[in-house]
Amino acid sequence: MNDHVRVRADDWGQDGVDTDVPNAARMYDYYLGGLHNFPADREMAQRVVGAYPALPGVLQLNRAFLRRAVRYLVRQGIRQFIDLGSGLPTVGNVHEVAQAEAPDARIVYVDVDPTAVLHSRLMLVGNPGATVLQLDLRNPEQVLSHRDLRWQIDLSQPVALLTVAVMHFIGDADDPVGIMGAYGAEVASGSYMVLSHASGDNEPEAAEKITALYARTGNPMYFRPRAEIEAIFGDFELVPPGLVVPNEWHPELADAPLAEIGNVSGYCGVARKP
């Protein structure tokens, strides 16, 4: 690790961030080649990659899906985005893609992780159309009633709810279907839900190993079968091509050629509220 990264890591420690416990957001950053991670994150992430070597590539496909979904929604007329569990900033953030297509697009990022929120706030300095809130997405009422969200988002108009690579960190006891149902009930007709979620359907052995590894972090991971993932959309209606592996979702909207990876361990989709 170079001196620049060491200095930044020391600063995080002063902010009270526990760098000895692996963290899902920082591990995700490591998979994508980012710098916002620590030795404990890298060590655990390397073990996960050992169990499923294709994972970094799959997560790149996931980020590419996010960019395509945002581009698609802007072209459907959506100008408001709520990114739930947004994580650490990386290339192709929602506001960058949306505002490149429509400068009047407004984005609210929501994450419970203080490091993710800190770096998001630094990234958004000077951007009046984007806000970040340090809140737990499992409390929809608190998120949707927050004054900073209401200042940015008009819930009487269509909005995009983004839950990309996050709901697989929500256990059954917390009721992911109920959580997204509560968000969906409060947004206007014509709103959309964007979801990507890990599944063990195609890689059951890898999913079992990854589940065991993430159980040792502060963020347990829950792989779900396709039917349970689709249920999270609730009353929202999937738009074509439905719930599919990442590369099958509107590849024509990609900003770069999509890599070919076999047996992708997850699904993604976009659905509209009637």
C-alpha positions, 0 to 999 in steps of 0.5 A: 500500500502506498503512502497516500493510501496509508495516510488516508487509512489513518484518517479513517481510524481517527474517525472511529472506523473499525478497520480490524473487522472486514466490511462488505462495502470495503470488500466490494470496493476491493473487488472493483479495484478501489483504494478504500479498503484495509488489510482485514478487508483484503484478506477476507475478500481474497478468501472469497475470491478463492471460493469463487474466482469469477466474483470480481468480474461478476461485480464488474458486470453488476456495476455495468448493469447499474449504469445501463439501468440508470441510463434506461430510466432517464430515457423513460423520463425518470429524473429522481433516484434513491440509491439504497445501500449505495456503498463506497463511491466508485466509477460510474456512480448514479449521479454521474450517469444520470446527470450526464444524460439529464443534468436536472436529475436528482439523486439521494444516496442512502447508506448506513456505513460511515465510511461510505457516507463520508466519501460520498459527501466529499464526492458530492461537494458542489453538486446541488442535485445529489445528497447522501444520508447516513441511514439504515435502509431497513427503516423506510419511514425514516428514510422517506420522511427525512427532510434532506430527501424531501428537499431533493425528491418529490414523492408525488412524482415518479422515482427510481428505487435502486437496490443494487447488490444490497438486498442479499445483506438483508436477512429473512428476519428483516423481511426484504419483501416487506422493506421494499413493499414499504418503499414501493407503497410510498412512491408514485405510479410510474416509479421503478425499482432496480434490483440485483441480488446474489443467488446460489442457483448457478454456483451452489457450492461457491455460494455455501463457501461465501456465506460461511466467509461473510458470516465472519464479517460484520455483514452476513450474506444471504443467497436466494433462489430466483423466485425469492428474488423476484418476490422482492419486486412485490406489485411492481411489474418487471420490464423486459427482459425480466429477471435475468443474469446481468449481461442479458439485461439491455446490453445495447445500453452498455458504454463498453463491451460486456465481459463474458462470464459463465455461471454468474451467481445472481440476477438483476431486473427493473420493474415499474409500479403500475 
